[in-house]
Amino acid sequence: MSNSALVNYTCISPNSNNPRNASIKKITIHHMAGNLSVETCGKIFASSARQASSNYGIGSDGRVGMYVEEKNRSWCSSSPSNDHQAVTIEVANDETGGDWHVSDKALAKLIDLCADICQRNGIDRLNYTGDTAGNLTMHCWFSATSCPGPYLKSKFPYIAEEVNKRLGGSGQAEAGVSCENCPRRGLLQRRGNPVLGKESKLVCVSSQRGSGCD
């Protein structure tokens, strides 16, 4: 596994499992709950007493920090299972409280970084399903927390859409299209990426969640 060439600052945290026990399949986005620089975030994660880390962090200025190499699992989402499969990203807030807004520069770099992670790890689409069935996840699904805050939560469909434009496909469910074979009438989602040599096809979302559609 490689690391992102978008990194501007590196401070490796001792808080990780080396190596991760699964291949990278997901991205989990967090917020810092403060306007931290990538250096300040790195200093916090550098303490073993903190018992926390992320793979990457993004400052309000759009700079990227790396704290845990992608080959290793960060301690970020209160879910070892998720973090062994996910690249985790902490994003600074340029407003404290309220919607926990993030800067346009940070959001743009977040999309750049997500696309880069997908391209290097063979993830053909970033699928936001609104729950843990997709491969774009958020901290609050694994722990009693408001992270990543209202603003970033509202941007998850947009982030997936923008990343998938770069990957060559859509990661959202096909609007109004249901699986005819599924007793739950699950929505169909387009999977595969011709750009990466993978056939494009529709897959039942209910089947992906383990409900079955046969």
Salt bridges, closest charged atoms under 4 A:
GLU39 OE2 - ARG63 NH1 2.92
GLU70 OE2 - ARG120 NH2 2.40
ASP94 OD1 - HIS101 ND1 2.89
ASP112 OD1 - ARG166 NH1 2.51
ASP116 OD2 - ARG120 NE 3.02
ASP131 OD2 - ARG209 NH2 3.36
GLU162 OE2 - LYS165 NZ 2.96
GLU174 OE2 - ARG190 NE 3.62
